[in-house]
């Protein structure tokens, strides 16, 4: 049960640039989630906020996998990042009925993907947007942006891209993680990157080189943009933001809505502060999201590869407890 849940989370959870910066330790009575600093973006993510946010998504994915097996855990989140201790511990498992909602979430977990191409000209139904917005029920919430606020987001994204483009270390690190082959199991290969930058209101991330993924003639005029936010800005909130991202993404996937995280805008301090002005005074942005209906014209999106489970999941024998 526990090994299967850890492996499912490792296999399906989203992470920044597909770095998979987590490590699971499976004991007979508990699951422990660790951050893996060897796969942290040291220049592009200096505070480790995106690494911990990615780990939060893996944490929720593990809970989804357990629910699909008929189990619910007690989740204990530790305070602050650690290269030694776990970020979270799952134990105290209780047997529960397997609901249709649990099955739906597991199916969404297995089909969820990151599509960096422009979305179609079909807008997301308002009922779907409200359902996705309502799925964030904890300390981390989702704010749908107005048309004016989307322009503010576009300016912040452009500024963040320009700042990172001027930093040779940032360009080198981005190239390192986006010039991989499909067989390496980590990072992004040309097959996952658009063949060219699309002319959209909110610009896509500039990777410094083109990919081979065909894109259609779509724009983002029909897209909905939103901010994932909360009232704190420390690793505890970043972990919870990752959990909320997973919840929102799976809810959107079940409704056939594509989700694209915009992460670089929150790692550059100046643009992160610019986004704060969109929120209430004491709130902090964790991630910007694009919601839209995927454009089917360019063809099938290839799935990003994953590292072998043996590199992400450690099973501890009972005698080592």
C-alpha positions as CSV (number, residue, x, y, z in Angstrom):
1,X,0.0,0.0,0.0
2,X,2.6,2.6,1.1
3,X,5.1,1.7,-1.6
4,X,2.4,1.9,-4.3
5,X,1.4,5.4,-3.0
6,X,4.9,6.7,-2.9
7,X,5.6,5.3,-6.4
8,X,2.4,6.8,-7.8
9,X,3.3,10.2,-6.4
10,X,6.8,10.0,-7.7
11,X,5.5,9.0,-11.1
12,X,2.7,11.4,-11.7
13,X,3.2,14.6,-9.6
14,X,4.2,17.8,-11.4
15,X,7.4,19.6,-10.6
16,X,9.2,22.7,-11.8
17,X,11.0,21.9,-15.1
18,X,10.3,18.2,-14.3
19,X,13.1,18.2,-11.7
20,X,11.3,15.8,-9.4
21,X,13.0,17.3,-6.4
22,X,11.6,14.8,-3.8
23,X,12.5,11.6,-2.1
24,X,10.2,9.1,-0.4
25,X,11.2,6.9,2.5
26,X,8.7,4.0,3.1
27,X,8.6,2.5,6.6
28,X,6.3,-0.3,7.6
29,X,4.0,2.1,9.4
30,X,4.6,5.5,7.7
31,X,5.6,7.5,4.7
32,X,8.2,10.2,4.9
33,X,8.6,12.9,2.2
34,X,12.0,14.6,1.8
35,X,13.2,17.4,-0.4
36,X,16.1,16.4,-2.7
37,X,18.4,19.4,-3.0
38,X,20.5,17.7,-5.7
39,X,17.6,18.4,-8.0
40,X,16.9,22.0,-6.8
41,X,17.2,24.9,-9.2
42,X,19.9,26.7,-7.4
43,X,19.9,29.9,-9.5
44,X,16.3,29.9,-10.8
45,X,14.9,28.9,-7.4
46,X,17.4,30.3,-4.8
47,X,14.9,30.2,-1.9
48,X,13.8,26.6,-2.7
49,X,10.2,27.8,-2.9
50,X,9.5,25.9,-6.1
51,X,11.3,22.8,-4.9
52,X,9.1,22.7,-1.7
53,X,6.0,23.6,-3.7
54,X,6.7,20.7,-6.0
55,X,7.1,18.4,-3.0
56,X,3.7,19.6,-1.8
57,X,2.2,18.5,-5.0
58,X,3.8,15.1,-4.6
59,X,2.4,15.0,-1.0
60,X,-1.1,15.5,-2.2
61,X,-0.6,13.0,-5.0
62,X,0.4,10.4,-2.4
63,X,-2.8,11.1,-0.4
64,X,-4.9,10.7,-3.7
65,X,-3.2,7.3,-4.3
66,X,-3.9,6.2,-0.8
67,X,-7.6,7.3,-1.0
68,X,-8.0,5.2,-4.2
69,X,-6.8,2.2,-2.2
70,X,-9.2,2.9,0.6
71,X,-6.9,4.6,3.1
72,X,-6.7,8.1,4.6
73,X,-3.5,9.2,6.5
74,X,-2.7,11.6,9.2
75,X,-0.4,14.2,7.6
76,X,2.2,15.9,9.8
77,X,4.1,18.8,8.2
78,X,7.4,19.8,9.6
79,X,8.4,23.5,9.8
80,X,11.0,24.7,7.4
81,X,13.0,23.1,4.7
82,X,15.5,20.4,5.7
83,X,18.1,18.4,3.9
84,X,18.1,15.9,6.7
85,X,14.6,15.6,8.2
86,X,11.3,15.0,6.3
87,X,9.0,17.8,5.0
88,X,6.0,15.7,5.9
89,X,5.1,12.4,7.5
90,X,2.1,10.3,6.6
91,X,1.0,7.8,9.3
92,X,-2.1,6.7,11.4
93,X,-3.7,5.2,8.3
94,X,-7.5,4.6,8.6
95,X,-9.4,2.4,6.3
96,X,-12.2,4.2,4.5
97,X,-14.7,3.5,1.7
98,X,-13.4,4.1,-1.8
99,X,-15.6,6.8,-3.2
100,X,-16.3,7.8,-6.8
101,X,-14.6,11.1,-6.0
102,X,-11.4,9.2,-5.0
103,X,-11.5,7.2,-8.2
104,X,-12.0,10.4,-10.2
105,X,-9.1,12.1,-8.6
106,X,-6.8,9.1,-9.2
107,X,-7.8,9.0,-12.9
108,X,-7.1,12.7,-13.1
109,X,-3.7,12.2,-11.4
110,X,-2.8,9.6,-14.1
111,X,-3.9,11.8,-17.1
112,X,-2.8,15.2,-15.8
113,X,-0.1,16.9,-18.0
114,X,1.7,20.2,-18.6
115,X,0.8,21.7,-21.9
116,X,2.9,24.8,-22.7
117,X,1.2,25.4,-26.1
118,X,-1.3,28.2,-26.6
119,X,-4.9,27.2,-25.6
120,X,-7.8,27.1,-28.0
121,X,-10.2,29.9,-28.7
122,X,-12.9,28.2,-26.6
123,X,-13.3,29.8,-23.2
124,X,-13.6,27.8,-20.1
125,X,-17.2,27.7,-18.9
126,X,-17.9,29.9,-15.9
127,X,-19.2,26.9,-14.0
128,X,-16.0,25.1,-14.5
129,X,-14.0,28.1,-13.3
130,X,-16.1,28.4,-10.2
131,X,-15.7,24.7,-9.4
132,X,-11.9,24.9,-9.9
133,X,-11.7,28.1,-7.7
134,X,-13.8,26.4,-5.0
135,X,-11.6,23.3,-4.9
136,X,-9.0,25.3,-3.0
137,X,-10.6,25.1,0.4
138,X,-7.6,25.4,2.8
139,X,-5.2,28.1,3.8
140,X,-4.1,28.5,0.2
141,X,-6.7,30.0,-2.1
142,X,-7.1,30.8,-5.8
143,X,-7.9,34.3,-7.1
144,X,-9.2,34.6,-10.7
145,X,-7.7,37.7,-12.3
146,X,-9.7,40.5,-14.1
147,X,-8.7,41.6,-17.6
148,X,-6.8,44.5,-16.1
149,X,-5.0,42.3,-13.7
150,X,-4.0,40.0,-16.5
151,X,-2.2,42.9,-18.1
152,X,-0.4,43.4,-14.8
153,X,0.6,39.7,-14.8
154,X,1.8,40.0,-18.4
155,X,4.1,42.9,-17.5
156,X,5.4,41.0,-14.5
157,X,6.1,37.8,-16.5
158,X,7.9,39.8,-19.2
159,X,10.0,41.5,-16.5
160,X,10.9,38.2,-14.8
161,X,11.9,36.7,-18.1
162,X,14.1,39.7,-18.9
163,X,15.8,39.6,-15.5
164,X,16.6,35.9,-15.9
165,X,17.8,36.3,-19.5
166,X,20.4,38.8,-18.3
167,X,21.9,36.4,-15.8
168,X,24.3,34.0,-17.5
169,X,24.1,31.6,-14.5
170,X,20.3,31.5,-14.9
171,X,20.5,30.9,-18.6
172,X,23.0,28.1,-18.1
173,X,20.8,26.4,-15.5
174,X,17.7,26.7,-17.6
175,X,19.5,25.2,-20.6
176,X,20.8,22.4,-18.4
177,X,17.3,21.3,-17.4
178,X,15.6,21.9,-20.8
179,X,18.1,20.2,-23.1
180,X,17.6,16.6,-21.9
181,X,16.8,13.5,-23.8
182,X,13.6,11.5,-23.2
183,X,15.7,8.6,-21.8
184,X,17.3,10.7,-19.0
185,X,14.0,10.6,-17.0
186,X,14.3,14.1,-15.7
187,X,14.1,17.7,-17.0
188,X,12.5,18.7,-20.3
189,X,13.5,17.5,-23.7
190,X,12.8,19.3,-27.0
191,X,9.7,17.2,-27.5
192,X,8.0,19.0,-24.6
193,X,9.0,22.5,-25.6
194,X,7.0,24.6,-28.2
195,X,8.6,25.0,-31.6
196,X,8.4,28.8,-31.3
197,X,7.1,31.5,-28.9
198,X,3.4,32.2,-29.5
199,X,2.2,35.8,-29.6
200,X,0.1,35.8,-26.5
201,X,-0.9,38.5,-24.0
202,X,0.9,36.8,-21.1
203,X,4.2,35.5,-22.7
204,X,5.2,31.9,-22.4
205,X,8.5,31.2,-20.7
206,X,11.5,31.9,-22.8
207,X,13.7,28.8,-22.7
208,X,16.5,30.3,-24.8
209,X,16.0,27.7,-27.5
210,X,13.2,26.3,-29.5
211,X,11.7,22.8,-29.0
212,X,10.1,20.5,-31.5
213,X,6.5,20.5,-30.1
214,X,4.2,21.8,-32.9
215,X,1.8,24.6,-31.8
216,X,-1.4,25.8,-33.4
217,X,-2.5,29.3,-34.2
218,X,-4.2,29.8,-30.9
219,X,-3.8,32.8,-28.5
220,X,-4.6,33.2,-24.9
221,X,-7.5,35.5,-25.4
222,X,-9.9,32.8,-24.2
223,X,-7.6,31.7,-21.3
224,X,-8.4,32.5,-17.6
225,X,-5.5,33.5,-15.4
226,X,-5.4,33.1,-11.6
227,X,-3.0,33.5,-8.6
228,X,-2.4,30.8,-6.0
229,X,-2.0,32.8,-2.8
230,X,-2.0,32.7,1.0
231,X,-1.3,34.9,4.1
232,X,2.3,33.7,4.7
233,X,5.5,33.4,2.8
234,X,7.7,30.6,4.3
235,X,8.4,26.9,3.6
236,X,5.3,25.8,5.5
237,X,3.0,27.8,3.2
238,X,5.0,26.8,0.1
239,X,4.4,23.1,0.9
240,X,0.7,23.8,1.4
241,X,0.7,25.8,-1.9
242,X,2.0,22.7,-3.6
243,X,-0.8,20.6,-2.1
244,X,-3.4,23.2,-3.2
245,X,-1.9,23.2,-6.7
246,X,-2.4,19.5,-6.9
247,X,-6.0,19.8,-5.7
248,X,-6.7,22.5,-8.3
249,X,-4.9,20.8,-11.1
250,X,-6.7,17.5,-10.6
251,X,-10.1,19.3,-10.3
252,X,-9.3,21.1,-13.6
253,X,-8.2,17.9,-15.3
254,X,-11.4,16.2,-14.4
255,X,-13.2,19.0,-16.1
256,X,-11.0,18.8,-19.2
257,X,-9.4,22.2,-18.4
258,X,-5.7,22.6,-19.1
259,X,-3.5,24.1,-16.4
260,X,-0.1,25.8,-17.0
261,X,1.9,27.1,-14.0
262,X,3.8,30.3,-14.5
263,X,6.6,30.0,-11.9
264,X,9.5,32.3,-12.8
265,X,7.4,35.4,-12.0
266,X,7.3,34.4,-8.3
267,X,11.0,33.6,-8.0
268,X,12.2,37.1,-9.1
269,X,11.7,39.3,-6.0
270,X,10.6,42.4,-7.9
271,X,8.0,40.7,-10.0
272,X,6.7,38.7,-7.0
273,X,6.2,42.0,-5.2
274,X,4.4,43.4,-8.2
275,X,1.9,40.4,-8.0
276,X,1.3,41.2,-4.4
277,X,-0.3,44.4,-5.4
278,X,-3.0,42.4,-7.1
279,X,-3.9,40.7,-3.8
280,X,-5.0,42.0,-0.4
281,X,-2.2,43.7,1.5
282,X,-1.2,40.8,3.8
283,X,-1.4,38.1,1.1
284,X,1.5,36.5,-0.8
285,X,1.5,35.0,-4.3
286,X,2.8,31.4,-4.7
287,X,2.2,30.7,-8.3
288,X,0.4,32.1,-11.4
289,X,-1.8,29.8,-13.4
290,X,-3.2,29.8,-16.9
291,X,-6.5,27.9,-17.3
292,X,-7.8,27.0,-20.7
293,X,-9.2,24.5,-23.1
294,X,-6.3,22.7,-24.8
295,X,-5.9,23.2,-28.6
296,X,-6.3,19.7,-30.2
297,X,-5.0,20.9,-33.6
298,X,-1.3,20.5,-33.1
299,X,-1.6,16.8,-32.1
300,X,-0.9,14.7,-29.0
301,X,1.3,16.1,-26.3
302,X,4.1,13.7,-25.3
303,X,4.4,12.8,-21.6
304,X,7.5,14.0,-19.8
305,X,9.7,11.1,-18.7
306,X,10.3,10.1,-15.1
307,X,13.2,8.9,-13.0
308,X,13.1,5.2,-12.0
309,X,11.1,4.6,-8.8
310,X,14.3,3.2,-7.2
311,X,15.9,6.6,-7.3
312,X,12.9,8.3,-5.7
313,X,11.5,5.7,-3.3
314,X,13.5,4.0,-0.5
315,X,11.9,1.1,1.3
316,X,13.2,0.7,4.9
317,X,13.0,-2.9,6.2
318,X,11.2,-3.5,9.5
319,X,14.4,-4.2,11.5
320,X,15.7,-0.6,10.7
321,X,12.8,1.1,12.3
